[in-house]
Amino acid sequence: MLNGEKRIPRPLRWAMIGGGRLSQVGYKHRSGALRDNTAYQLIASAFDIDAARGRDFGVNLGIPAERCYDNYQQLLAEEAKREDGIEVVTIATPNGTHFDITKAALNAGIHVICEKPLFFTSAEAQEIKALAAEKGLIVGVTYGFSGHPLLMQMRAMIAKGEIGDVRMVELQYTHGFNASDSVDKFSDAQKWRVDPKIAGPSFVLGDISTHTWYISQLVLPDLNIKSLLCDRQSFIPSRAPLEDNAMVLMHYENGAVGRMWASAINAGSMDSQRIRVIGSRASLEWSDANPGELKFEVQGQPNQTLYHGMPYLDESALADERLGALHTEGLAESWANIYLKFAIAINAMQNGDSKTLETLIYPDINAGAEGVRWIENCVRSADNGACWVNYE
């Protein structure tokens, strides 16, 4: 169980690029990183394209004014001159900026934690993977829902064969907050998400489905896609060619089948995301609407609900527990868990601890690259008439 005690010798010197006052995700990053004040210390920033607003925001968070920089180039250059310069930076900017900023940070010798989707293309992901390996640096991706402890329980039960052979995988991440075009007109945070020059080749496939896709990889690490079919729609015409709704069918190499529904126009929905894995003898289902509960349904037996924090859970699930049974854990704890694992990975890299790096489970550069690969294959299928394509 986690209780806030230090897991690394000292807090990492940390900065943020983006994630300022008007950001939808900035506070999630800060609440996750700083939930255990033994892992990170926020000492520098380039929060905003409006430098004055970013500096004002940074000072209000307690960052020294002289370390609230106008842009990421200035931040990297000035921090490199300091003996107490930053060691790791979070990139919480629009998608189209991720590659250039990540590359610049790695070349400056700085570890990176980046928003998803990581980049536009698999070629970019492979270039960054090679650069990070060359520099001996960590690149983590903030799949922020993946730190819920019961996902590790799900992984353990599937690995132990408790549901039998995996036959079907159902994935869903939907909401209704973009059911009309009004948010596109008035929300700066939404405008760029439907602009291909900034968002990349997709809207909901990149913005939300990658979260659930990574969760499926987390709980099913040995299940690989053989082929898929993606059908995507722009129900709000002004969003074309980017989709606000997508359906994906999948064939896996072991013979299992799957489907993903990603949508921002599921009007009235507050369900967010769900994963159900159906085996030959039982099924498991988890939803972030009730993240402290895992449904375990064995054919011919009464259905069970497993609860977080209980001693009957696998040790991998209990290791990420923070509040204990009966006390509700939520998204902030999930973000805190993945940020703590980023810190452990960075510390291990700094100290040549290959054993920890080989065994630590967290969303790394490979997970980010797989998210980009997922988007590319879905877009390729959809743009070729919603046809089956081999997963490349």
Secondary structure, DSSP 8 states (H G I E B T S, - for coil): ---S--SSSS-EEEEEEE--TT-SSHHHHHHHHHSSTTTEEEEEEE--SSHHHHHHHHHHTT--GGGB-SSHHHHHHHHHT-TT--SEEEEES-GGGHHHHHHHHHHTT-EEEE-SS--S-HHHHHHHHHHHHHHT--EEE--GGGG-HHHHHHHHHHHTTTT-SEEEEEEEEE--TTSSSHHHHH-HHHHGGG-HHHH-S-SHIIIIIHHHHHHHHHH-TT--EEEEEEEEE-SSGGGTTS-SEEEEEEEETTS-EEEEEEES--TT---EEEEEEEESSEEEEEETTSTTEEEEEETTS--EEEETT-TTS-HHHHTT--S-TTS---HHHHHHHHHHHHHHHHHHHHTT-HHHHHH--S-BHHHHHHHHHHHHHHHHHHHTTS--EE--
